[in-house]
Amino acid sequence: MQRIHRYVAIVSRGIAALLFIVATSSAYARQPCAALTKFSAPGHRIVVEQVREVPASGLDTPQAQPTHCRVDGVIDPYTGRHGKSYGLGFALALPANWNGRFLFQGGGGLNGAVQPPVGGAYAGERSALARGFAVASTDSGHQGTGFDASFFEDQQAALNFLYQGVATVTIIAKQMIAKHYGKAPDRSYFVGCSTGGREGMMMSQRFPTYFDGIVAGAPAMRTNFSNLGLRHVTVALNSIAPFNAEGGRDTRAAFSDADRRLIVDGILEACDALDGREDGLIFAPHHCKFDPDALVCGEDKQDRCLTSEQANALRTIMQGPRTPSGRQVYPGYYYDTGIAATKGLPGILAGPIIPEGRPVGTAMDVEQEWEEAMD
């Protein structure tokens, strides 16, 4: 009798599971992907540039992606400053095995490109798309490289980057999801790091009802201060940089390749062993007391030494911006070999990673800019 009861229980659970699967599948019955080609939304101009079914790929690998509908387009395109085209570029991935949830994939740097909407794998696990999330991404309203700040000349493009873009794309993405699956998401989440972290923080404060959960990793907040820190580096490099053919300063030539190698060798000699091992890596930068003056030689500049002006500029950069009274406005930098890197994300001695724009004839007043940043 016990065995019969056990079999009945197993069969009952199996039937219940089957009914759940059938009910779930019917609740998320998808419309054809092509139905989104002429998608429209009140109050917005939607240009759907491409709609396609993407087959499953990379099965049994961390990069596995399920069969999904991919939508690419632009929201509210317009012609802005200097005749440049702007608009909220976006991408939306709608998986066949939708779990009823939505994830917004945050941006990075200054954005400027629509990244593949997969909800990148974290901690070696499957991506959000592979888990069944509908995933959206955006260029935040402009096209450009990750550190091209020229779009700030256009007010709407700037506002889209700062906070409006993610909010608008979220609204449209949710409407597309509802049209495609016949229901709105049960839960919505935002995940981002750096600029994506800042976007998440802004959404939590300005649009707290848009997401049920937000992961804001290493948010690039207080950018008024960090931008002041970046300008401080540029000003210091300008003080020693040679002139280019246009008559401006070539900050990328402030330190030659030989100079950067000399600085790296000097830092390693002074600080490599502080972490207990001489291996060409600095793992105790907070204990490093490297003095740039140790690399200064006579008046004749040679590859084996720095000029006193270069040493002073290096020291100024590493200290970070300070007011005339000595107040630290933004943190300085640790002496580490990465400051001389020229590949990947360049180090500070390689010159600005953001286009410098047009020179102005006004000296940088740290005290005044700090007060403005505090407002």
C-alpha positions as CSV (number, residue, x, y, z in Angstrom):
1,M,0.0,0.0,0.0
2,Q,2.9,2.4,0.9
3,R,4.4,1.7,-2.6
4,I,1.1,2.5,-4.3
5,H,0.8,5.8,-2.4
6,R,4.4,6.7,-3.4
7,Y,3.7,6.0,-7.1
8,V,0.5,8.1,-6.9
9,A,2.4,10.9,-5.3
10,I,5.1,10.8,-8.0
11,V,2.6,10.7,-10.8
12,S,0.6,13.6,-9.2
13,R,3.7,15.7,-9.0
14,G,4.6,14.9,-12.6
15,I,1.2,15.9,-13.8
16,A,1.3,19.1,-11.8
17,A,4.7,20.0,-13.3
18,L,3.5,19.3,-16.8
19,L,0.4,21.5,-16.3
20,F,2.7,24.2,-15.0
21,I,4.9,24.0,-18.1
22,V,1.9,24.0,-20.4
23,A,0.3,27.0,-18.6
24,T,3.6,28.9,-18.6
25,S,4.2,28.2,-22.3
26,S,0.7,29.4,-23.2
27,A,1.0,32.5,-21.1
28,Y,4.2,33.5,-22.9
29,A,3.1,32.6,-26.4
30,R,5.3,34.7,-28.6
31,Q,4.2,36.7,-31.6
32,P,6.3,36.4,-34.7
33,C,9.5,38.4,-34.4
34,A,8.6,40.3,-37.6
35,A,5.5,41.7,-35.9
36,L,7.8,44.2,-34.1
37,T,9.0,45.7,-37.4
38,K,6.3,48.4,-37.3
39,F,6.2,48.9,-33.6
40,S,5.1,52.3,-32.4
41,A,4.7,54.0,-29.0
42,P,2.7,57.1,-28.1
43,G,4.8,60.3,-27.8
44,H,7.9,58.7,-29.4
45,R,9.2,58.2,-32.9
46,I,10.5,54.6,-33.2
47,V,12.7,53.6,-36.1
48,V,13.0,49.8,-36.1
49,E,16.1,49.2,-38.2
50,Q,16.3,45.4,-38.0
51,V,14.3,42.5,-36.6
52,R,15.6,39.0,-36.9
53,E,15.4,35.6,-35.3
54,V,18.7,34.5,-33.9
55,P,19.3,30.7,-33.6
56,A,20.8,29.1,-30.5
57,S,24.6,29.0,-30.3
58,G,27.4,27.9,-28.2
59,L,25.5,25.1,-26.4
60,D,27.1,23.7,-23.2
61,T,29.5,26.7,-23.0
62,P,29.6,29.8,-20.8
63,Q,28.9,31.8,-24.0
64,A,25.7,29.8,-24.8
65,Q,22.8,31.9,-26.2
66,P,19.3,30.7,-26.7
67,T,17.1,31.2,-29.7
68,H,15.8,34.7,-29.5
69,C,14.3,37.6,-31.4
70,R,16.7,40.5,-31.8
71,V,15.4,44.1,-32.4
72,D,17.7,47.0,-33.2
73,G,16.5,50.6,-33.7
74,V,16.6,54.2,-32.7
75,I,14.2,56.1,-30.5
76,D,13.4,59.8,-31.2
77,P,16.2,60.5,-33.8
78,Y,16.9,64.1,-34.5
79,T,19.5,66.4,-36.1
80,G,21.4,68.3,-33.4
81,R,24.3,70.7,-33.0
82,H,26.5,71.1,-36.1
83,G,24.1,69.0,-38.1
84,K,25.1,65.8,-36.3
85,S,22.6,63.0,-36.0
86,Y,21.5,61.9,-32.6
87,G,18.9,59.5,-31.1
88,L,18.6,56.7,-28.6
89,G,20.1,53.6,-30.3
90,F,18.9,50.4,-28.7
91,A,19.0,46.7,-28.9
92,L,16.5,44.2,-27.4
93,A,16.9,40.4,-27.1
94,L,13.6,38.5,-26.6
95,P,14.4,34.8,-25.8
96,A,12.0,32.0,-26.9
97,N,12.4,30.5,-23.4
98,W,11.4,33.8,-21.6
99,N,11.4,33.5,-17.8
100,G,9.0,36.5,-17.4
101,R,11.8,38.9,-16.4
102,F,13.5,41.9,-17.9
103,L,17.1,43.0,-17.5
104,F,18.6,46.4,-18.6
105,Q,22.3,46.1,-19.4
106,G,24.2,49.3,-18.3
107,G,26.8,51.1,-20.4
108,G,30.4,52.0,-19.9
109,G,32.8,54.9,-20.4
110,L,30.9,57.6,-22.3
111,N,28.9,55.0,-24.2
112,G,28.4,55.8,-27.8
113,A,27.7,52.3,-29.1
114,V,24.9,49.8,-28.7
115,Q,26.5,46.7,-27.1
116,P,25.1,43.2,-27.7
117,P,22.1,42.8,-25.3
118,V,23.1,39.6,-23.4
119,G,23.4,40.7,-19.8
120,G,27.1,39.6,-19.6
121,A,28.1,36.5,-17.6
122,Y,29.1,37.3,-14.0
123,A,31.2,35.1,-11.8
124,G,31.7,32.6,-14.7
125,E,28.0,31.8,-14.9
126,R,25.5,32.0,-17.8
127,S,24.4,35.3,-19.2
128,A,21.0,36.8,-18.4
129,L,19.8,36.1,-21.9
130,A,20.8,32.4,-21.5
131,R,18.9,32.3,-18.3
132,G,15.7,33.5,-20.1
133,F,15.7,37.2,-19.4
134,A,14.7,39.7,-22.0
135,V,17.7,42.0,-22.2
136,A,18.0,45.6,-23.5
137,S,21.0,47.9,-24.1
138,T,21.5,51.4,-25.5
139,D,24.2,53.8,-26.7
140,S,22.5,56.5,-24.4
141,G,21.7,58.8,-27.3
142,H,24.9,59.3,-29.4
143,Q,27.4,57.6,-31.5
144,G,31.1,57.8,-30.8
145,T,34.1,56.1,-29.1
146,G,34.0,55.2,-25.4
147,F,35.7,58.4,-24.4
148,D,34.5,60.9,-27.1
149,A,32.8,63.7,-25.1
150,S,31.9,65.9,-28.1
151,F,28.2,65.0,-27.8
152,F,28.0,67.2,-24.7
153,E,27.7,70.2,-27.1
154,D,24.2,69.0,-27.7
155,Q,21.9,69.6,-24.7
156,Q,19.5,66.7,-25.4
157,A,22.3,64.3,-26.1
158,A,23.9,65.3,-22.8
159,L,20.6,64.8,-20.9
160,N,20.1,61.4,-22.6
161,F,23.6,60.3,-21.5
162,L,23.1,61.6,-17.9
163,Y,19.8,60.0,-17.1
164,Q,17.0,60.4,-19.6
165,G,18.2,57.8,-22.2
166,V,18.0,54.7,-19.9
167,A,14.6,55.8,-18.7
168,T,13.2,56.2,-22.2
169,V,14.6,52.9,-23.5
170,T,13.3,51.1,-20.4
171,I,9.8,52.3,-21.2
172,I,9.9,51.3,-24.9
173,A,11.6,48.0,-24.1
174,K,8.9,47.0,-21.7
175,Q,6.2,47.9,-24.2
176,M,7.9,45.8,-26.9
177,I,8.2,42.9,-24.4
178,A,4.5,43.2,-23.7
179,K,3.6,43.2,-27.4
180,H,5.9,40.2,-28.2
181,Y,4.9,37.9,-25.3
182,G,1.4,39.2,-24.6
183,K,2.2,40.3,-21.1
184,A,4.5,42.8,-19.3
185,P,7.6,41.6,-17.4
186,D,6.9,40.2,-13.9
187,R,10.1,41.6,-12.6
188,S,12.6,44.2,-14.0
189,Y,16.3,44.6,-13.1
190,F,19.2,46.8,-14.0
191,V,22.8,45.7,-13.9
192,G,25.8,48.0,-14.7
193,C,29.3,48.9,-13.7
194,S,31.3,52.2,-13.8
195,T,29.1,54.4,-16.1
196,G,26.5,51.6,-15.9
197,G,26.7,51.8,-12.1
198,R,26.1,55.5,-12.3
199,E,23.1,54.9,-14.6
200,G,21.8,52.4,-12.0
201,M,22.2,55.0,-9.2
202,M,20.4,57.6,-11.2
203,M,17.5,55.3,-12.0
204,S,17.2,54.4,-8.3
205,Q,16.8,58.1,-7.4
206,R,15.0,59.6,-10.4
207,F,12.9,56.6,-11.5
208,P,12.6,54.3,-8.5
209,T,9.6,52.4,-9.8
210,Y,11.1,51.3,-13.1
211,F,13.1,48.4,-11.6
212,D,12.5,45.9,-8.9
213,G,16.3,45.5,-8.3
214,I,19.4,47.4,-9.3
215,V,23.1,46.3,-9.2
216,A,25.3,49.4,-9.4
217,G,28.9,48.2,-9.5
218,A,31.7,50.8,-9.0
219,P,29.4,53.7,-10.0
220,A,31.2,56.6,-11.7
221,M,29.5,59.2,-9.5
222,R,30.6,62.7,-8.6
223,T,31.8,63.2,-12.2
224,N,32.1,66.9,-11.6
225,F,35.1,66.1,-9.3
226,S,36.5,63.3,-11.4
227,N,36.4,65.5,-14.5
228,L,38.3,68.2,-12.6
229,G,40.9,65.5,-11.7
230,L,41.3,64.6,-15.4
231,R,41.7,68.3,-16.4
232,H,44.3,68.6,-13.7
233,V,46.4,65.9,-15.4
234,T,46.0,67.6,-18.8
235,V,47.1,71.0,-17.4
236,A,50.2,69.4,-15.9
237,L,51.1,67.7,-19.1
238,N,50.5,70.9,-21.1
239,S,53.1,72.6,-19.0
240,I,55.9,70.4,-20.4
241,A,54.5,69.2,-23.7
242,P,56.0,70.3,-27.0
243,F,54.0,72.2,-29.6
244,N,52.4,70.4,-32.5
245,A,52.1,71.5,-36.2
246,E,48.9,73.4,-35.4
247,G,50.5,75.4,-32.6
248,G,48.9,73.5,-29.8
249,R,50.4,71.4,-27.1
250,D,51.0,67.7,-27.9
251,T,50.4,66.2,-24.4
252,R,51.0,62.7,-25.7
253,A,54.6,63.7,-26.3
254,A,55.1,65.2,-22.8
255,F,56.9,62.0,-21.9
256,S,58.7,59.9,-24.5
257,D,58.7,56.1,-24.6
258,A,62.1,56.2,-23.1
259,D,60.9,58.6,-20.3
260,R,58.0,56.3,-19.4
261,R,60.3,53.2,-19.3
262,L,62.7,55.2,-17.1
263,I,59.8,56.1,-14.7
264,V,58.6,52.5,-14.6
265,D,62.1,51.2,-13.8
266,G,62.5,53.9,-11.1
267,I,59.2,53.0,-9.5
268,L,60.1,49.3,-9.5
269,E,63.5,49.9,-8.1
270,A,62.0,51.9,-5.2
271,C,58.9,49.9,-4.5
272,D,58.8,46.5,-6.1
273,A,60.2,44.7,-3.0
274,L,57.7,46.4,-0.6
275,D,55.2,43.6,-1.1
276,G,57.8,40.9,-0.2
277,R,58.6,39.8,-3.7
278,E,60.6,41.4,-6.6
279,D,58.5,40.3,-9.6
280,G,58.0,43.4,-11.6
281,L,54.6,44.1,-9.9
282,I,53.7,46.7,-7.3
283,F,51.3,45.2,-4.8
284,A,52.0,47.7,-1.9
285,P,51.5,51.0,-3.7
286,H,50.3,52.7,-0.5
287,H,53.8,52.2,0.9
288,C,55.6,53.5,-2.2
289,K,57.5,56.7,-1.5
290,F,59.0,57.1,-5.0
291,D,60.6,60.6,-5.6
292,P,60.6,61.8,-9.3
293,D,63.6,64.0,-8.5
294,A,65.7,60.7,-8.3
295,L,65.5,60.5,-12.1
296,V,66.6,64.1,-12.7
297,C,70.1,64.7,-14.2
298,G,71.8,67.8,-15.6
299,E,70.5,70.4,-17.9
300,D,71.1,68.3,-21.0
301,K,68.1,66.0,-21.6
302,Q,68.9,62.4,-22.2
303,D,67.0,59.1,-22.4
304,R,68.5,58.0,-19.0
305,C,67.0,60.9,-17.1
306,L,64.2,63.4,-16.7
307,T,64.3,67.2,-16.8
308,S,63.4,69.0,-13.5
309,E,60.2,70.3,-15.3
310,Q,59.2,66.7,-16.1
311,A,59.8,65.6,-12.6
312,N,57.7,68.5,-11.2
313,A,54.9,67.7,-13.6
314,L,54.9,64.0,-12.7
315,R,54.8,64.9,-9.0
316,T,52.0,67.4,-9.6
317,I,49.9,64.8,-11.5
318,M,50.4,62.1,-8.8
319,Q,49.4,64.5,-6.0
320,G,46.0,65.2,-7.6
321,P,44.4,68.7,-7.7
322,R,44.6,70.9,-4.7
323,T,43.5,74.4,-3.9
324,P,46.2,77.1,-3.2
325,S,45.4,76.5,0.5
326,G,46.3,72.8,0.2
327,R,42.8,71.4,0.2
328,Q,42.7,68.0,-1.7
329,V,39.9,68.4,-4.3
330,Y,40.2,65.0,-5.9
331,P,42.4,62.0,-4.9
332,G,45.8,61.7,-6.5
333,Y,47.3,58.5,-7.8
334,Y,49.5,55.7,-6.5
335,Y,52.9,55.2,-8.0
336,D,52.4,52.1,-10.1
337,T,53.8,50.8,-13.4
338,G,50.3,51.2,-14.9
339,I,50.6,54.9,-15.1
340,A,52.9,54.5,-18.1
341,A,50.7,52.0,-20.0
342,T,50.0,52.9,-23.7
343,K,47.7,50.1,-24.6
344,G,44.2,49.1,-23.5
345,L,43.1,51.8,-21.1
346,P,46.1,54.1,-21.3
347,G,47.9,55.3,-18.2
348,I,47.9,59.0,-17.2
349,L,51.4,59.6,-18.6
350,A,50.2,58.5,-22.1
351,G,48.1,61.7,-22.4
352,P,44.4,62.3,-22.1
353,I,42.1,59.4,-23.0
354,I,39.3,62.0,-23.7
355,P,39.7,64.4,-26.7
356,E,40.9,67.7,-25.4
357,G,38.7,70.0,-27.5
358,R,39.7,73.5,-28.4
359,P,42.3,75.4,-26.2
360,V,41.1,78.4,-24.2
361,G,43.1,81.3,-23.0
362,T,42.0,81.0,-19.4
363,A,44.2,79.4,-16.7
364,M,42.7,76.6,-14.7
365,D,41.6,77.9,-11.3
366,V,41.3,74.9,-9.1
367,E,39.8,76.8,-6.2
368,Q,37.0,78.3,-8.3
369,E,36.2,75.0,-10.1
370,W,36.1,73.2,-6.8
371,E,33.6,75.7,-5.5
372,E,31.5,75.3,-8.6
373,A,31.6,71.5,-8.3
374,M,30.4,71.7,-4.8
375,D,27.3,73.7,-5.8
